[in-house]
Amino acid sequence: KLFIMKKNMGSADRIIRVLIAAVLAFLYFNGTISGTLGIVAVVAAVVFVATSLISFCPLYPLLGINTCPAKK
């Protein structure tokens, strides 16, 4: 079966992810977190922003989650 990326993230979910990404990026570039934890934080921030931009989280279908409002 072909896996098609259908939107599965609502607006609130996307906004929260971007805010978390901004906080993680700030903490990294501010020097609050560094080393391995800093790299993990930056990677997480990039993933959060990317998933927010495409409105799709690859983990959601595996977990049966969909925060995107139903189309009427």
Summary of the structure (lengths in Angstrom):
residues: 72
radius of gyration: 14.3
end to end distance: 26.1
largest distance: 47.4
contacts: 164
relative contact order: 0.23
helix: 62%
strand: 0%
